[in-house]
């Protein structure tokens, strides 16, 4: 019923406008899927934090390995997880607006 109130020209113009967005939306979907897969792979590669409750109550020991913790593979993966997750959220929001 709503379509009968619209002019035919405006419907054709809207369809042409949407056809221009289809390649852009497809590109965003592909990039979003790649970022999602990358995020899953980075999270899988992280080692588990097995300290649990005993690690929280006992505290951490101040050893040579704990001082250089920012240079380990786990810390790099944790930092990458934060950046990739942020990128995934932004891409998904942009894709939702298209």
Secondary structure as GFF3:
##gff-version 3
##sequence-region A 1 98
A	DSSP	alpha_helix	2	5	.	.	.	ID=ss1
A	DSSP	alpha_helix	8	45	.	.	.	ID=ss2
A	DSSP	alpha_helix	52	58	.	.	.	ID=ss3
A	DSSP	alpha_helix	64	67	.	.	.	ID=ss4
A	DSSP	three_ten_helix	69	71	.	.	.	ID=ss5
A	DSSP	alpha_helix	73	97	.	.	.	ID=ss6
###
